[in-house]
Amino acid sequence: MTSQTPSAAPLRADCIADSAGGLTFDVAAHDPMGTAHLLLRRSDADAAEETVGLPLAPAAEGRLRAALPSSVCLP
């Protein structure tokens, strides 16, 4: 008999924009003790230079949060 590991559910982020144009992302914490980053990339991006990484920090129980200030330009 072969055991199969169920596939992980896709991660989803809640996103809120503030009046200045900044974005805040909240995601479910799968490993709250580990280091995690949210990577933002256009779907048609080819190069790593077109990726923005944001550190995720604990926000509420079971949630991690990343913030993209309005001063950061996305490629």
Sequence and secondary structure as in RCSB ss.txt:
>XXXX:A:sequence
MTSQTPSAAPLRADCIADSAGGLTFDVAAHDPMGTAHLLLRRSDADAAEETVGLPLAPAAEGRLRAALPSSVCLP
>XXXX:A:secstr
            EEEEE TTS EEEEEE S TTS  EEEEE TT  SGGGEEEEE EEEETTEEEEEE TT    
